[in-house]
């Protein structure tokens, strides 16, 4: 599981190298990306293997971001074991906890799509705008960030490794998800449902659609990060919780 987590985190942050002002950070001790996109999601450290002087390495990494906010993931495979305490000492603040969940895609539990629901890939800027607007609303983020998120993913293109989906009731967009493909591994991201559409299986339906898409393109395993609230939905699909994750940020 640790290998799968590191693989999808590495490919996620590697994909950000296509963004404006991006620089990949890979010095043998930390792996991540710094970009000019002013959203925390697109800036940070994914994998950590600090050597003999961890505090000096943390200071060097902070300097690479030149005062820009960025996030630092704590994965089960991180080194040293006291990385969390060291980050706190350097001014990082805890953002949230999540659980990494795993699924063999050929074993996921199918279910009928809710009546009246239509799920489509986001293949142009207008659909990506709808995708971003849902995420801002569902996760209670500033509405002004929607254009930033849509613009970042539009810059990364519609032909992979990222693919995005929007669910509609009639003409109204109500849910989203995204898939990051990395060979036989798929990362499921940005599962969001509008508050007015929750409790009707829409989030599970769009997640299943993403899994089918990934399987058709060669993925055989999938991972995702789940909040405590969403864990039951993912378990109903067949995901199993395997590893705790923590996120810190330097603001």
HUBEL-V691785 format. One record per residue. N is the residue number from 1. BURIAL is I if it has 16 or more other ideal C-beta (glycine too) atoms within 10 Angstrom, else O. Layout:
BEGIN
n=N burial=BURIAL
n=N burial=BURIAL
END
This chain:
BEGIN
n=1 burial=O
n=2 burial=O
n=3 burial=O
n=4 burial=I
n=5 burial=I
n=6 burial=I
n=7 burial=I
n=8 burial=I
n=9 burial=I
n=10 burial=I
n=11 burial=I
n=12 burial=I
n=13 burial=I
n=14 burial=I
n=15 burial=I
n=16 burial=I
n=17 burial=O
n=18 burial=O
n=19 burial=I
n=20 burial=O
n=21 burial=O
n=22 burial=I
n=23 burial=O
n=24 burial=O
n=25 burial=I
n=26 burial=O
n=27 burial=O
n=28 burial=O
n=29 burial=I
n=30 burial=I
n=31 burial=I
n=32 burial=I
n=33 burial=I
n=34 burial=I
n=35 burial=I
n=36 burial=O
n=37 burial=I
n=38 burial=O
n=39 burial=O
n=40 burial=I
n=41 burial=I
n=42 burial=I
n=43 burial=I
n=44 burial=I
n=45 burial=I
n=46 burial=I
n=47 burial=I
n=48 burial=I
n=49 burial=O
n=50 burial=I
n=51 burial=O
n=52 burial=O
n=53 burial=O
n=54 burial=I
n=55 burial=O
n=56 burial=O
n=57 burial=I
n=58 burial=I
n=59 burial=O
n=60 burial=O
n=61 burial=I
n=62 burial=I
n=63 burial=O
n=64 burial=O
n=65 burial=I
n=66 burial=O
n=67 burial=O
n=68 burial=I
n=69 burial=O
n=70 burial=I
n=71 burial=I
n=72 burial=I
n=73 burial=I
n=74 burial=I
n=75 burial=I
n=76 burial=O
n=77 burial=O
n=78 burial=I
n=79 burial=O
n=80 burial=O
n=81 burial=O
n=82 burial=O
n=83 burial=I
n=84 burial=I
n=85 burial=O
n=86 burial=O
n=87 burial=I
n=88 burial=O
n=89 burial=O
n=90 burial=O
n=91 burial=O
n=92 burial=I
n=93 burial=O
n=94 burial=O
n=95 burial=O
n=96 burial=O
n=97 burial=O
n=98 burial=I
n=99 burial=I
n=100 burial=I
n=101 burial=I
n=102 burial=I
n=103 burial=I
n=104 burial=O
n=105 burial=I
n=106 burial=O
n=107 burial=O
n=108 burial=I
n=109 burial=O
n=110 burial=O
n=111 burial=O
n=112 burial=O
n=113 burial=I
n=114 burial=O
n=115 burial=O
n=116 burial=O
n=117 burial=I
n=118 burial=O
n=119 burial=I
n=120 burial=O
n=121 burial=I
n=122 burial=I
n=123 burial=O
n=124 burial=O
n=125 burial=O
n=126 burial=O
n=127 burial=I
n=128 burial=I
n=129 burial=I
n=130 burial=I
n=131 burial=I
n=132 burial=I
n=133 burial=I
n=134 burial=I
n=135 burial=I
n=136 burial=I
n=137 burial=I
n=138 burial=I
n=139 burial=O
n=140 burial=O
n=141 burial=O
n=142 burial=O
n=143 burial=O
n=144 burial=O
n=145 burial=I
n=146 burial=I
n=147 burial=O
n=148 burial=I
n=149 burial=I
n=150 burial=I
n=151 burial=I
n=152 burial=I
n=153 burial=I
n=154 burial=O
n=155 burial=O
n=156 burial=I
n=157 burial=O
n=158 burial=I
n=159 burial=O
n=160 burial=O
n=161 burial=I
n=162 burial=I
n=163 burial=I
n=164 burial=I
n=165 burial=I
n=166 burial=I
n=167 burial=I
n=168 burial=O
n=169 burial=I
n=170 burial=O
n=171 burial=O
n=172 burial=O
n=173 burial=I
n=174 burial=I
n=175 burial=I
n=176 burial=I
n=177 burial=I
n=178 burial=I
n=179 burial=I
n=180 burial=I
n=181 burial=I
n=182 burial=I
n=183 burial=O
n=184 burial=O
n=185 burial=I
n=186 burial=I
n=187 burial=I
n=188 burial=I
n=189 burial=I
n=190 burial=I
n=191 burial=I
n=192 burial=I
n=193 burial=I
n=194 burial=I
n=195 burial=O
n=196 burial=O
n=197 burial=I
n=198 burial=O
n=199 burial=O
n=200 burial=I
n=201 burial=I
n=202 burial=I
n=203 burial=I
n=204 burial=I
n=205 burial=I
n=206 burial=I
n=207 burial=I
n=208 burial=I
n=209 burial=I
n=210 burial=I
n=211 burial=I
n=212 burial=O
n=213 burial=I
n=214 burial=I
n=215 burial=O
n=216 burial=O
n=217 burial=O
n=218 burial=O
n=219 burial=I
n=220 burial=O
n=221 burial=I
n=222 burial=I
n=223 burial=I
n=224 burial=I
n=225 burial=I
n=226 burial=I
n=227 burial=O
n=228 burial=O
n=229 burial=O
n=230 burial=I
n=231 burial=O
n=232 burial=O
n=233 burial=I
n=234 burial=I
n=235 burial=O
n=236 burial=O
n=237 burial=I
n=238 burial=I
n=239 burial=I
n=240 burial=O
n=241 burial=O
n=242 burial=O
n=243 burial=I
n=244 burial=O
n=245 burial=I
n=246 burial=I
n=247 burial=I
n=248 burial=I
n=249 burial=I
n=250 burial=I
n=251 burial=O
END
